[in-house]
Amino acid sequence: MISSVTRIGATALLASFLLSGAAHAACKPKIFGSGTGPNAGIATNKAIQNWRVNALAAYGAGFDNWLKAQSRGRRCVVSGKLTTCRVWGNPCN
């Protein structure tokens, strides 16, 4: 039988672990991706797909989720009938 003191100690240890940031997602250095299309929406989607490929190649499975990335950003430039977008973010698992 586990004593109440042991339970309290285990609970406190778990709480300190969770609050210390050790349970937060691990993030890696910034990755870039680029894409071109007839509009910003399509170019951004292609850039995000490119970012995912680059993140997977650099850091492996689990780091290629754009929605989990920290410090995400995007910049698009229109040139004639084409839009080119560049995205960046720190991949996190």
PyMOL Python script that loads the backbone (N, CA, C, O; Angstrom):
from pymol import cmd

cmd.read_pdbstr("""\
ATOM      1  N   MET A   1       0.846  -1.189   0.000  1.00  0.00           N
ATOM      2  CA  MET A   1       0.000   0.000   0.000  1.00  0.00           C
ATOM      3  C   MET A   1       0.888   1.248   0.000  1.00  0.00           C
ATOM      4  O   MET A   1       1.869   1.326   0.740  1.00  0.00           O
ATOM      5  N   ILE A   2       0.529   2.215  -0.838  1.00  0.00           N
ATOM      6  CA  ILE A   2       1.298   3.452  -0.942  1.00  0.00           C
ATOM      7  C   ILE A   2       0.790   4.433   0.101  1.00  0.00           C
ATOM      8  O   ILE A   2      -0.410   4.682   0.214  1.00  0.00           O
ATOM      9  N   SER A   3       1.733   4.988   0.866  1.00  0.00           N
ATOM     10  CA  SER A   3       1.337   5.938   1.910  1.00  0.00           C
ATOM     11  C   SER A   3       0.895   7.252   1.281  1.00  0.00           C
ATOM     12  O   SER A   3       1.246   7.553   0.141  1.00  0.00           O
ATOM     13  N   SER A   4       0.126   8.027   2.027  1.00  0.00           N
ATOM     14  CA  SER A   4      -0.339   9.317   1.523  1.00  0.00           C
ATOM     15  C   SER A   4       0.832  10.274   1.335  1.00  0.00           C
ATOM     16  O   SER A   4       0.776  11.135   0.456  1.00  0.00           O
ATOM     17  N   VAL A   5       1.878  10.152   2.124  1.00  0.00           N
ATOM     18  CA  VAL A   5       3.059  11.002   1.971  1.00  0.00           C
ATOM     19  C   VAL A   5       3.731  10.706   0.627  1.00  0.00           C
ATOM     20  O   VAL A   5       4.161  11.623  -0.074  1.00  0.00           O
ATOM     21  N   THR A   6       3.818   9.424   0.275  1.00  0.00           N
ATOM     22  CA  THR A   6       4.416   9.042  -1.004  1.00  0.00           C
ATOM     23  C   THR A   6       3.578   9.572  -2.161  1.00  0.00           C
ATOM     24  O   THR A   6       4.121  10.058  -3.152  1.00  0.00           O
ATOM     25  N   ARG A   7       2.261   9.479  -2.036  1.00  0.00           N
ATOM     26  CA  ARG A   7       1.376   9.998  -3.088  1.00  0.00           C
ATOM     27  C   ARG A   7       1.533  11.502  -3.243  1.00  0.00           C
ATOM     28  O   ARG A   7       1.590  12.011  -4.362  1.00  0.00           O
ATOM     29  N   ILE A   8       1.603  12.207  -2.136  1.00  0.00           N
ATOM     30  CA  ILE A   8       1.754  13.668  -2.182  1.00  0.00           C
ATOM     31  C   ILE A   8       3.088  14.026  -2.824  1.00  0.00           C
ATOM     32  O   ILE A   8       3.160  14.948  -3.636  1.00  0.00           O
ATOM     33  N   GLY A   9       4.138  13.306  -2.464  1.00  0.00           N
ATOM     34  CA  GLY A   9       5.457  13.563  -3.042  1.00  0.00           C
ATOM     35  C   GLY A   9       5.466  13.300  -4.537  1.00  0.00           C
ATOM     36  O   GLY A   9       6.026  14.082  -5.305  1.00  0.00           O
ATOM     37  N   ALA A  10       4.850  12.204  -4.952  1.00  0.00           N
ATOM     38  CA  ALA A  10       4.793  11.869  -6.372  1.00  0.00           C
ATOM     39  C   ALA A  10       3.981  12.905  -7.136  1.00  0.00           C
ATOM     40  O   ALA A  10       4.356  13.292  -8.243  1.00  0.00           O
ATOM     41  N   THR A  11       2.884  13.355  -6.564  1.00  0.00           N
ATOM     42  CA  THR A  11       2.050  14.378  -7.195  1.00  0.00           C
ATOM     43  C   THR A  11       2.821  15.687  -7.326  1.00  0.00           C
ATOM     44  O   THR A  11       2.758  16.338  -8.369  1.00  0.00           O
ATOM     45  N   ALA A  12       3.542  16.077  -6.289  1.00  0.00           N
ATOM     46  CA  ALA A  12       4.331  17.311  -6.326  1.00  0.00           C
ATOM     47  C   ALA A  12       5.434  17.217  -7.376  1.00  0.00           C
ATOM     48  O   ALA A  12       5.703  18.183  -8.090  1.00  0.00           O
ATOM     49  N   LEU A  13       6.075  16.045  -7.467  1.00  0.00           N
ATOM     50  CA  LEU A  13       7.126  15.854  -8.456  1.00  0.00           C
ATOM     51  C   LEU A  13       6.573  15.954  -9.873  1.00  0.00           C
ATOM     52  O   LEU A  13       7.175  16.594 -10.735  1.00  0.00           O
ATOM     53  N   LEU A  14       5.440  15.328 -10.108  1.00  0.00           N
ATOM     54  CA  LEU A  14       4.805  15.387 -11.419  1.00  0.00           C
ATOM     55  C   LEU A  14       4.401  16.817 -11.762  1.00  0.00           C
ATOM     56  O   LEU A  14       4.609  17.263 -12.890  1.00  0.00           O
ATOM     57  N   ALA A  15       3.830  17.535 -10.811  1.00  0.00           N
ATOM     58  CA  ALA A  15       3.410  18.921 -11.042  1.00  0.00           C
ATOM     59  C   ALA A  15       4.604  19.804 -11.361  1.00  0.00           C
ATOM     60  O   ALA A  15       4.526  20.651 -12.251  1.00  0.00           O
ATOM     61  N   SER A  16       5.705  19.621 -10.650  1.00  0.00           N
ATOM     62  CA  SER A  16       6.883  20.448 -10.919  1.00  0.00           C
ATOM     63  C   SER A  16       7.465  20.127 -12.291  1.00  0.00           C
ATOM     64  O   SER A  16       7.967  21.020 -12.974  1.00  0.00           O
ATOM     65  N   PHE A  17       7.402  18.874 -12.696  1.00  0.00           N
ATOM     66  CA  PHE A  17       7.865  18.471 -14.024  1.00  0.00           C
ATOM     67  C   PHE A  17       7.021  19.136 -15.104  1.00  0.00           C
ATOM     68  O   PHE A  17       7.559  19.665 -16.077  1.00  0.00           O
ATOM     69  N   LEU A  18       5.713  19.112 -14.939  1.00  0.00           N
ATOM     70  CA  LEU A  18       4.813  19.695 -15.931  1.00  0.00           C
ATOM     71  C   LEU A  18       4.953  21.206 -16.007  1.00  0.00           C
ATOM     72  O   LEU A  18       4.885  21.777 -17.095  1.00  0.00           O
ATOM     73  N   LEU A  19       5.145  21.856 -14.880  1.00  0.00           N
ATOM     74  CA  LEU A  19       5.236  23.305 -14.851  1.00  0.00           C
ATOM     75  C   LEU A  19       6.621  23.815 -15.219  1.00  0.00           C
ATOM     76  O   LEU A  19       6.779  24.995 -15.532  1.00  0.00           O
ATOM     77  N   SER A  20       7.618  22.954 -15.186  1.00  0.00           N
ATOM     78  CA  SER A  20       8.993  23.384 -15.452  1.00  0.00           C
ATOM     79  C   SER A  20       9.258  23.643 -16.920  1.00  0.00           C
ATOM     80  O   SER A  20      10.278  24.240 -17.266  1.00  0.00           O
ATOM     81  N   GLY A  21       8.367  23.209 -17.787  1.00  0.00           N
ATOM     82  CA  GLY A  21       8.583  23.370 -19.213  1.00  0.00           C
ATOM     83  C   GLY A  21       9.118  22.103 -19.846  1.00  0.00           C
ATOM     84  O   GLY A  21       9.223  22.018 -21.069  1.00  0.00           O
ATOM     85  N   ALA A  22       9.458  21.121 -19.031  1.00  0.00           N
ATOM     86  CA  ALA A  22       9.989  19.874 -19.573  1.00  0.00           C
ATOM     87  C   ALA A  22       8.940  19.147 -20.399  1.00  0.00           C
ATOM     88  O   ALA A  22       9.284  18.348 -21.270  1.00  0.00           O
ATOM     89  N   ALA A  23       7.680  19.411 -20.140  1.00  0.00           N
ATOM     90  CA  ALA A  23       6.609  18.741 -20.868  1.00  0.00           C
ATOM     91  C   ALA A  23       6.209  19.529 -22.121  1.00  0.00           C
ATOM     92  O   ALA A  23       5.372  19.072 -22.899  1.00  0.00           O
ATOM     93  N   HIS A  24       6.801  20.704 -22.316  1.00  0.00           N
ATOM     94  CA  HIS A  24       6.483  21.502 -23.489  1.00  0.00           C
ATOM     95  C   HIS A  24       7.091  20.869 -24.726  1.00  0.00           C
ATOM     96  O   HIS A  24       8.012  20.056 -24.638  1.00  0.00           O
ATOM     97  N   ALA A  25       6.571  21.248 -25.864  1.00  0.00           N
ATOM     98  CA  ALA A  25       7.070  20.712 -27.119  1.00  0.00           C
ATOM     99  C   ALA A  25       8.524  21.112 -27.328  1.00  0.00           C
ATOM    100  O   ALA A  25       8.934  22.222 -26.989  1.00  0.00           O
ATOM    101  N   ALA A  26       9.285  20.201 -27.885  1.00  0.00           N
ATOM    102  CA  ALA A  26      10.668  20.493 -28.242  1.00  0.00           C
ATOM    103  C   ALA A  26      10.658  21.159 -29.613  1.00  0.00           C
ATOM    104  O   ALA A  26      10.070  20.630 -30.556  1.00  0.00           O
ATOM    105  N   CYS A  27      11.301  22.308 -29.727  1.00  0.00           N
ATOM    106  CA  CYS A  27      11.343  23.031 -30.989  1.00  0.00           C
ATOM    107  C   CYS A  27      12.768  23.091 -31.518  1.00  0.00           C
ATOM    108  O   CYS A  27      13.731  23.112 -30.751  1.00  0.00           O
ATOM    109  N   LYS A  28      12.884  23.119 -32.820  1.00  0.00           N
ATOM    110  CA  LYS A  28      14.171  23.124 -33.505  1.00  0.00           C
ATOM    111  C   LYS A  28      14.380  24.484 -34.172  1.00  0.00           C
ATOM    112  O   LYS A  28      13.465  25.306 -34.222  1.00  0.00           O
ATOM    113  N   PRO A  29      15.595  24.714 -34.684  1.00  0.00           N
ATOM    114  CA  PRO A  29      15.860  25.970 -35.394  1.00  0.00           C
ATOM    115  C   PRO A  29      14.965  26.147 -36.629  1.00  0.00           C
ATOM    116  O   PRO A  29      14.436  25.185 -37.186  1.00  0.00           O
ATOM    117  N   LYS A  30      14.823  27.375 -37.020  1.00  0.00           N
ATOM    118  CA  LYS A  30      13.913  27.793 -38.096  1.00  0.00           C
ATOM    119  C   LYS A  30      14.173  27.061 -39.407  1.00  0.00           C
ATOM    120  O   LYS A  30      15.314  26.806 -39.793  1.00  0.00           O
ATOM    121  N   ILE A  31      13.071  26.733 -40.073  1.00  0.00           N
ATOM    122  CA  ILE A  31      13.074  26.110 -41.397  1.00  0.00           C
ATOM    123  C   ILE A  31      12.299  27.031 -42.339  1.00  0.00           C
ATOM    124  O   ILE A  31      11.349  27.697 -41.927  1.00  0.00           O
ATOM    125  N   PHE A  32      12.714  27.062 -43.603  1.00  0.00           N
ATOM    126  CA  PHE A  32      12.054  27.880 -44.620  1.00  0.00           C
ATOM    127  C   PHE A  32      11.430  26.992 -45.682  1.00  0.00           C
ATOM    128  O   PHE A  32      11.866  25.861 -45.895  1.00  0.00           O
ATOM    129  N   GLY A  33      10.416  27.510 -46.342  1.00  0.00           N
ATOM    130  CA  GLY A  33       9.802  26.842 -47.479  1.00  0.00           C
ATOM    131  C   GLY A  33       9.301  27.898 -48.441  1.00  0.00           C
ATOM    132  O   GLY A  33       8.952  29.004 -48.028  1.00  0.00           O
ATOM    133  N   SER A  34       9.262  27.563 -49.730  1.00  0.00           N
ATOM    134  CA  SER A  34       8.762  28.527 -50.714  1.00  0.00           C
ATOM    135  C   SER A  34       7.877  27.826 -51.726  1.00  0.00           C
ATOM    136  O   SER A  34       7.985  26.621 -51.956  1.00  0.00           O
ATOM    137  N   GLY A  35       6.996  28.618 -52.323  1.00  0.00           N
ATOM    138  CA  GLY A  35       6.088  28.089 -53.325  1.00  0.00           C
ATOM    139  C   GLY A  35       5.582  29.195 -54.221  1.00  0.00           C
ATOM    140  O   GLY A  35       5.532  30.360 -53.828  1.00  0.00           O
ATOM    141  N   THR A  36       5.206  28.817 -55.432  1.00  0.00           N
ATOM    142  CA  THR A  36       4.718  29.773 -56.435  1.00  0.00           C
ATOM    143  C   THR A  36       3.380  29.298 -56.969  1.00  0.00           C
ATOM    144  O   THR A  36       3.150  28.098 -57.124  1.00  0.00           O
ATOM    145  N   GLY A  37       2.500  30.251 -57.249  1.00  0.00           N
ATOM    146  CA  GLY A  37       1.190  29.922 -57.796  1.00  0.00           C
ATOM    147  C   GLY A  37       0.505  31.151 -58.354  1.00  0.00           C
ATOM    148  O   GLY A  37       1.063  32.248 -58.315  1.00  0.00           O
ATOM    149  N   PRO A  38      -0.705  30.978 -58.875  1.00  0.00           N
ATOM    150  CA  PRO A  38      -1.433  32.100 -59.477  1.00  0.00           C
ATOM    151  C   PRO A  38      -1.985  33.095 -58.462  1.00  0.00           C
ATOM    152  O   PRO A  38      -2.389  34.200 -58.826  1.00  0.00           O
ATOM    153  N   ASN A  39      -2.002  32.702 -57.185  1.00  0.00           N
ATOM    154  CA  ASN A  39      -2.481  33.605 -56.128  1.00  0.00           C
ATOM    155  C   ASN A  39      -1.787  33.260 -54.810  1.00  0.00           C
ATOM    156  O   ASN A  39      -1.106  32.240 -54.701  1.00  0.00           O
ATOM    157  N   ALA A  40      -1.969  34.121 -53.818  1.00  0.00           N
ATOM    158  CA  ALA A  40      -1.281  33.941 -52.533  1.00  0.00           C
ATOM    159  C   ALA A  40      -1.714  32.670 -51.810  1.00  0.00           C
ATOM    160  O   ALA A  40      -0.901  32.045 -51.130  1.00  0.00           O
ATOM    161  N   GLY A  41      -2.977  32.277 -51.944  1.00  0.00           N
ATOM    162  CA  GLY A  41      -3.454  31.072 -51.270  1.00  0.00           C
ATOM    163  C   GLY A  41      -2.756  29.824 -51.768  1.00  0.00           C
ATOM    164  O   GLY A  41      -2.294  29.003 -50.976  1.00  0.00           O
ATOM    165  N   ILE A  42      -2.680  29.681 -53.078  1.00  0.00           N
ATOM    166  CA  ILE A  42      -2.034  28.507 -53.663  1.00  0.00           C
ATOM    167  C   ILE A  42      -0.530  28.545 -53.399  1.00  0.00           C
ATOM    168  O   ILE A  42       0.068  27.526 -53.053  1.00  0.00           O
ATOM    169  N   ALA A  43       0.081  29.721 -53.562  1.00  0.00           N
ATOM    170  CA  ALA A  43       1.519  29.842 -53.316  1.00  0.00           C
ATOM    171  C   ALA A  43       1.858  29.548 -51.854  1.00  0.00           C
ATOM    172  O   ALA A  43       2.879  28.923 -51.567  1.00  0.00           O
ATOM    173  N   THR A  44       1.014  29.992 -50.942  1.00  0.00           N
ATOM    174  CA  THR A  44       1.250  29.711 -49.515  1.00  0.00           C
ATOM    175  C   THR A  44       1.127  28.228 -49.230  1.00  0.00           C
ATOM    176  O   THR A  44       1.953  27.666 -48.510  1.00  0.00           O
ATOM    177  N   ASN A  45       0.110  27.584 -49.782  1.00  0.00           N
ATOM    178  CA  ASN A  45      -0.046  26.138 -49.565  1.00  0.00           C
ATOM    179  C   ASN A  45       1.168  25.371 -50.080  1.00  0.00           C
ATOM    180  O   ASN A  45       1.635  24.437 -49.427  1.00  0.00           O
ATOM    181  N   LYS A  46       1.678  25.759 -51.244  1.00  0.00           N
ATOM    182  CA  LYS A  46       2.871  25.104 -51.789  1.00  0.00           C
ATOM    183  C   LYS A  46       4.091  25.377 -50.910  1.00  0.00           C
ATOM    184  O   LYS A  46       4.928  24.496 -50.711  1.00  0.00           O
ATOM    185  N   ALA A  47       4.189  26.592 -50.389  1.00  0.00           N
ATOM    186  CA  ALA A  47       5.311  26.935 -49.509  1.00  0.00           C
ATOM    187  C   ALA A  47       5.262  26.124 -48.215  1.00  0.00           C
ATOM    188  O   ALA A  47       6.293  25.668 -47.722  1.00  0.00           O
ATOM    189  N   ILE A  48       4.069  25.949 -47.674  1.00  0.00           N
ATOM    190  CA  ILE A  48       3.923  25.153 -46.447  1.00  0.00           C
ATOM    191  C   ILE A  48       4.273  23.697 -46.726  1.00  0.00           C
ATOM    192  O   ILE A  48       4.922  23.054 -45.900  1.00  0.00           O
ATOM    193  N   GLN A  49       3.858  23.168 -47.866  1.00  0.00           N
ATOM    194  CA  GLN A  49       4.231  21.793 -48.231  1.00  0.00           C
ATOM    195  C   GLN A  49       5.747  21.674 -48.340  1.00  0.00           C
ATOM    196  O   GLN A  49       6.330  20.687 -47.892  1.00  0.00           O
ATOM    197  N   ASN A  50       6.380  22.676 -48.933  1.00  0.00           N
ATOM    198  CA  ASN A  50       7.838  22.683 -49.053  1.00  0.00           C
ATOM    199  C   ASN A  50       8.494  22.773 -47.675  1.00  0.00           C
ATOM    200  O   ASN A  50       9.498  22.107 -47.424  1.00  0.00           O
ATOM    201  N   TRP A  51       7.935  23.592 -46.782  1.00  0.00           N
ATOM    202  CA  TRP A  51       8.435  23.700 -45.401  1.00  0.00           C
ATOM    203  C   TRP A  51       8.362  22.338 -44.718  1.00  0.00           C
ATOM    204  O   TRP A  51       9.303  21.927 -44.041  1.00  0.00           O
ATOM    205  N   ARG A  52       7.238  21.639 -44.900  1.00  0.00           N
ATOM    206  CA  ARG A  52       7.058  20.326 -44.275  1.00  0.00           C
ATOM    207  C   ARG A  52       8.116  19.334 -44.759  1.00  0.00           C
ATOM    208  O   ARG A  52       8.684  18.587 -43.961  1.00  0.00           O
ATOM    209  N   VAL A  53       8.378  19.330 -46.067  1.00  0.00           N
ATOM    210  CA  VAL A  53       9.409  18.449 -46.628  1.00  0.00           C
ATOM    211  C   VAL A  53      10.772  18.790 -46.024  1.00  0.00           C
ATOM    212  O   VAL A  53      11.520  17.897 -45.628  1.00  0.00           O
ATOM    213  N   ASN A  54      11.089  20.077 -45.955  1.00  0.00           N
ATOM    214  CA  ASN A  54      12.371  20.511 -45.401  1.00  0.00           C
ATOM    215  C   ASN A  54      12.494  20.174 -43.921  1.00  0.00           C
ATOM    216  O   ASN A  54      13.555  19.742 -43.470  1.00  0.00           O
ATOM    217  N   ALA A  55      11.416  20.366 -43.160  1.00  0.00           N
ATOM    218  CA  ALA A  55      11.445  20.048 -41.722  1.00  0.00           C
ATOM    219  C   ALA A  55      11.616  18.547 -41.504  1.00  0.00           C
ATOM    220  O   ALA A  55      12.369  18.123 -40.627  1.00  0.00           O
ATOM    221  N   LEU A  56      10.925  17.758 -42.294  1.00  0.00           N
ATOM    222  CA  LEU A  56      11.040  16.301 -42.193  1.00  0.00           C
ATOM    223  C   LEU A  56      12.463  15.853 -42.507  1.00  0.00           C
ATOM    224  O   LEU A  56      13.027  15.016 -41.802  1.00  0.00           O
ATOM    225  N   ALA A  57      13.036  16.411 -43.562  1.00  0.00           N
ATOM    226  CA  ALA A  57      14.404  16.047 -43.948  1.00  0.00           C
ATOM    227  C   ALA A  57      15.414  16.473 -42.881  1.00  0.00           C
ATOM    228  O   ALA A  57      16.374  15.753 -42.608  1.00  0.00           O
ATOM    229  N   ALA A  58      15.196  17.634 -42.284  1.00  0.00           N
ATOM    230  CA  ALA A  58      16.153  18.162 -41.306  1.00  0.00           C
ATOM    231  C   ALA A  58      16.029  17.517 -39.930  1.00  0.00           C
ATOM    232  O   ALA A  58      17.041  17.239 -39.287  1.00  0.00           O
ATOM    233  N   TYR A  59      14.802  17.276 -39.471  1.00  0.00           N
ATOM    234  CA  TYR A  59      14.603  16.879 -38.077  1.00  0.00           C
ATOM    235  C   TYR A  59      13.829  15.581 -37.885  1.00  0.00           C
ATOM    236  O   TYR A  59      13.721  15.096 -36.759  1.00  0.00           O
ATOM    237  N   GLY A  60      13.292  15.012 -38.949  1.00  0.00           N
ATOM    238  CA  GLY A  60      12.610  13.731 -38.848  1.00  0.00           C
ATOM    239  C   GLY A  60      11.120  13.852 -38.571  1.00  0.00           C
ATOM    240  O   GLY A  60      10.568  14.939 -38.401  1.00  0.00           O
ATOM    241  N   ALA A  61      10.494  12.671 -38.534  1.00  0.00           N
ATOM    242  CA  ALA A  61       9.044  12.588 -38.318  1.00  0.00           C
ATOM    243  C   ALA A  61       8.660  13.252 -37.002  1.00  0.00           C
ATOM    244  O   ALA A  61       9.381  13.161 -36.008  1.00  0.00           O
ATOM    245  N   GLY A  62       7.518  13.915 -37.016  1.00  0.00           N
ATOM    246  CA  GLY A  62       7.016  14.586 -35.830  1.00  0.00           C
ATOM    247  C   GLY A  62       7.315  16.071 -35.815  1.00  0.00           C
ATOM    248  O   GLY A  62       6.695  16.826 -35.067  1.00  0.00           O
ATOM    249  N   PHE A  63       8.273  16.497 -36.648  1.00  0.00           N
ATOM    250  CA  PHE A  63       8.617  17.918 -36.701  1.00  0.00           C
ATOM    251  C   PHE A  63       8.089  18.582 -37.968  1.00  0.00           C
ATOM    252  O   PHE A  63       8.416  19.738 -38.239  1.00  0.00           O
ATOM    253  N   ASP A  64       7.281  17.872 -38.746  1.00  0.00           N
ATOM    254  CA  ASP A  64       6.810  18.405 -40.019  1.00  0.00           C
ATOM    255  C   ASP A  64       5.381  18.933 -39.967  1.00  0.00           C
ATOM    256  O   ASP A  64       4.747  19.099 -41.009  1.00  0.00           O
ATOM    257  N   ASN A  65       4.870  19.198 -38.777  1.00  0.00           N
ATOM    258  CA  ASN A  65       3.505  19.716 -38.630  1.00  0.00           C
ATOM    259  C   ASN A  65       3.545  21.246 -38.568  1.00  0.00           C
ATOM    260  O   ASN A  65       3.972  21.823 -37.568  1.00  0.00           O
ATOM    261  N   TRP A  66       3.104  21.881 -39.624  1.00  0.00           N
ATOM    262  CA  TRP A  66       3.115  23.344 -39.719  1.00  0.00           C
ATOM    263  C   TRP A  66       2.328  23.995 -38.582  1.00  0.00           C
ATOM    264  O   TRP A  66       2.731  25.040 -38.071  1.00  0.00           O
ATOM    265  N   LEU A  67       1.218  23.390 -38.184  1.00  0.00           N
ATOM    266  CA  LEU A  67       0.375  23.991 -37.150  1.00  0.00           C
ATOM    267  C   LEU A  67       1.028  23.969 -35.770  1.00  0.00           C
ATOM    268  O   LEU A  67       0.640  24.746 -34.898  1.00  0.00           O
ATOM    269  N   LYS A  68       2.005  23.099 -35.556  1.00  0.00           N
ATOM    270  CA  LYS A  68       2.724  23.051 -34.279  1.00  0.00           C
ATOM    271  C   LYS A  68       3.953  23.958 -34.269  1.00  0.00           C
ATOM    272  O   LYS A  68       4.555  24.170 -33.217  1.00  0.00           O
ATOM    273  N   ALA A  69       4.329  24.491 -35.422  1.00  0.00           N
ATOM    274  CA  ALA A  69       5.536  25.312 -35.511  1.00  0.00           C
ATOM    275  C   ALA A  69       5.373  26.602 -34.709  1.00  0.00           C
ATOM    276  O   ALA A  69       4.287  27.177 -34.638  1.00  0.00           O
ATOM    277  N   GLN A  70       6.468  27.035 -34.114  1.00  0.00           N
ATOM    278  CA  GLN A  70       6.506  28.286 -33.359  1.00  0.00           C
ATOM    279  C   GLN A  70       7.090  29.389 -34.242  1.00  0.00           C
ATOM    280  O   GLN A  70       7.848  29.109 -35.171  1.00  0.00           O
ATOM    281  N   SER A  71       6.741  30.619 -33.956  1.00  0.00           N
ATOM    282  CA  SER A  71       7.274  31.797 -34.662  1.00  0.00           C
ATOM    283  C   SER A  71       7.098  31.687 -36.178  1.00  0.00           C
ATOM    284  O   SER A  71       8.017  31.966 -36.949  1.00  0.00           O
ATOM    285  N   ARG A  72       5.906  31.278 -36.581  1.00  0.00           N
ATOM    286  CA  ARG A  72       5.615  31.142 -38.008  1.00  0.00           C
ATOM    287  C   ARG A  72       5.486  32.505 -38.675  1.00  0.00           C
ATOM    288  O   ARG A  72       5.082  33.489 -38.054  1.00  0.00           O
ATOM    289  N   GLY A  73       5.842  32.535 -39.955  1.00  0.00           N
ATOM    290  CA  GLY A  73       5.686  33.768 -40.712  1.00  0.00           C
ATOM    291  C   GLY A  73       5.537  33.471 -42.195  1.00  0.00           C
ATOM    292  O   GLY A  73       5.787  32.357 -42.654  1.00  0.00           O
ATOM    293  N   ARG A  74       5.118  34.507 -42.942  1.00  0.00           N
ATOM    294  CA  ARG A  74       4.907  34.366 -44.380  1.00  0.00           C
ATOM    295  C   ARG A  74       5.127  35.708 -45.050  1.00  0.00           C
ATOM    296  O   ARG A  74       4.765  36.757 -44.517  1.00  0.00           O
ATOM    297  N   ARG A  75       5.725  35.654 -46.227  1.00  0.00           N
ATOM    298  CA  ARG A  75       5.871  36.854 -47.048  1.00  0.00           C
ATOM    299  C   ARG A  75       5.633  36.445 -48.490  1.00  0.00           C
ATOM    300  O   ARG A  75       6.214  35.471 -48.969  1.00  0.00           O
ATOM    301  N   CYS A  76       4.781  37.187 -49.181  1.00  0.00           N
ATOM    302  CA  CYS A  76       4.463  36.888 -50.578  1.00  0.00           C
ATOM    303  C   CYS A  76       4.794  38.094 -51.453  1.00  0.00           C
ATOM    304  O   CYS A  76       4.659  39.245 -51.038  1.00  0.00           O
ATOM    305  N   VAL A  77       5.227  37.796 -52.668  1.00  0.00           N
ATOM    306  CA  VAL A  77       5.558  38.831 -53.645  1.00  0.00           C
ATOM    307  C   VAL A  77       4.870  38.471 -54.957  1.00  0.00           C
ATOM    308  O   VAL A  77       4.958  37.336 -55.426  1.00  0.00           O
ATOM    309  N   VAL A  78       4.180  39.458 -55.546  1.00  0.00           N
ATOM    310  CA  VAL A  78       3.500  39.258 -56.824  1.00  0.00           C
ATOM    311  C   VAL A  78       4.406  39.782 -57.931  1.00  0.00           C
ATOM    312  O   VAL A  78       4.933  40.892 -57.854  1.00  0.00           O
ATOM    313  N   SER A  79       4.577  38.958 -58.965  1.00  0.00           N
ATOM    314  CA  SER A  79       5.363  39.348 -60.126  1.00  0.00           C
ATOM    315  C   SER A  79       4.613  38.895 -61.380  1.00  0.00           C
ATOM    316  O   SER A  79       4.598  37.711 -61.719  1.00  0.00           O
ATOM    317  N   GLY A  80       4.008  39.839 -62.042  1.00  0.00           N
ATOM    318  CA  GLY A  80       3.191  39.502 -63.203  1.00  0.00           C
ATOM    319  C   GLY A  80       1.965  38.711 -62.769  1.00  0.00           C
ATOM    320  O   GLY A  80       1.194  39.162 -61.922  1.00  0.00           O
ATOM    321  N   LYS A  81       1.789  37.531 -63.353  1.00  0.00           N
ATOM    322  CA  LYS A  81       0.632  36.689 -63.023  1.00  0.00           C
ATOM    323  C   LYS A  81       0.952  35.645 -61.962  1.00  0.00           C
ATOM    324  O   LYS A  81       0.102  34.819 -61.629  1.00  0.00           O
ATOM    325  N   LEU A  82       2.166  35.674 -61.430  1.00  0.00           N
ATOM    326  CA  LEU A  82       2.567  34.684 -60.425  1.00  0.00           C
ATOM    327  C   LEU A  82       2.821  35.325 -59.072  1.00  0.00           C
ATOM    328  O   LEU A  82       3.295  36.457 -58.979  1.00  0.00           O
ATOM    329  N   THR A  83       2.498  34.583 -58.036  1.00  0.00           N
ATOM    330  CA  THR A  83       2.792  34.988 -56.668  1.00  0.00           C
ATOM    331  C   THR A  83       3.749  33.967 -56.081  1.00  0.00           C
ATOM    332  O   THR A  83       3.529  32.761 -56.196  1.00  0.00           O
ATOM    333  N   THR A  84       4.803  34.446 -55.457  1.00  0.00           N
ATOM    334  CA  THR A  84       5.755  33.577 -54.772  1.00  0.00           C
ATOM    335  C   THR A  84       5.683  33.890 -53.286  1.00  0.00           C
ATOM    336  O   THR A  84       5.782  35.046 -52.874  1.00  0.00           O
ATOM    337  N   CYS A  85       5.511  32.847 -52.492  1.00  0.00           N
ATOM    338  CA  CYS A  85       5.445  33.011 -51.041  1.00  0.00           C
ATOM    339  C   CYS A  85       6.566  32.236 -50.377  1.00  0.00           C
ATOM    340  O   CYS A  85       6.963  31.164 -50.833  1.00  0.00           O
ATOM    341  N   ARG A  86       7.062  32.798 -49.300  1.00  0.00           N
ATOM    342  CA  ARG A  86       8.065  32.150 -48.465  1.00  0.00           C
ATOM    343  C   ARG A  86       7.493  32.071 -47.061  1.00  0.00           C
ATOM    344  O   ARG A  86       6.969  33.054 -46.536  1.00  0.00           O
ATOM    345  N   VAL A  87       7.595  30.898 -46.459  1.00  0.00           N
ATOM    346  CA  VAL A  87       7.139  30.709 -45.076  1.00  0.00           C
ATOM    347  C   VAL A  87       8.332  30.278 -44.232  1.00  0.00           C
ATOM    348  O   VAL A  87       9.324  29.759 -44.743  1.00  0.00           O
ATOM    349  N   TRP A  88       8.210  30.506 -42.931  1.00  0.00           N
ATOM    350  CA  TRP A  88       9.253  30.079 -42.011  1.00  0.00           C
ATOM    351  C   TRP A  88       8.643  29.785 -40.665  1.00  0.00           C
ATOM    352  O   TRP A  88       7.576  30.297 -40.325  1.00  0.00           O
ATOM    353  N   GLY A  89       9.315  28.967 -39.910  1.00  0.00           N
ATOM    354  CA  GLY A  89       8.862  28.626 -38.572  1.00  0.00           C
ATOM    355  C   GLY A  89       9.808  27.631 -37.929  1.00  0.00           C
ATOM    356  O   GLY A  89      10.551  26.923 -38.609  1.00  0.00           O
ATOM    357  N   ASN A  90       9.766  27.590 -36.610  1.00  0.00           N
ATOM    358  CA  ASN A  90      10.558  26.639 -35.842  1.00  0.00           C
ATOM    359  C   ASN A  90       9.749  25.365 -35.653  1.00  0.00           C
ATOM    360  O   ASN A  90       8.734  25.390 -34.957  1.00  0.00           O
ATOM    361  N   PRO A  91      10.168  24.245 -36.252  1.00  0.00           N
ATOM    362  CA  PRO A  91       9.423  23.000 -36.121  1.00  0.00           C
ATOM    363  C   PRO A  91       9.421  22.495 -34.671  1.00  0.00           C
ATOM    364  O   PRO A  91      10.454  22.487 -34.002  1.00  0.00           O
ATOM    365  N   CYS A  92       8.257  22.080 -34.210  1.00  0.00           N
ATOM    366  CA  CYS A  92       8.112  21.537 -32.860  1.00  0.00           C
ATOM    367  C   CYS A  92       7.393  20.191 -32.946  1.00  0.00           C
ATOM    368  O   CYS A  92       6.583  19.962 -33.845  1.00  0.00           O
ATOM    369  N   ASN A  93       7.701  19.311 -32.001  1.00  0.00           N
ATOM    370  CA  ASN A  93       6.999  18.022 -32.013  1.00  0.00           C
ATOM    371  C   ASN A  93       5.965  17.972 -30.922  1.00  0.00           C
ATOM    372  O   ASN A  93       5.272  16.965 -30.774  1.00  0.00           O
TER     373      ASN A  93
END
""", "prot")
cmd.dss("prot")
cmd.show_as("cartoon", "prot")
cmd.util.cbc("prot")
cmd.orient("prot")
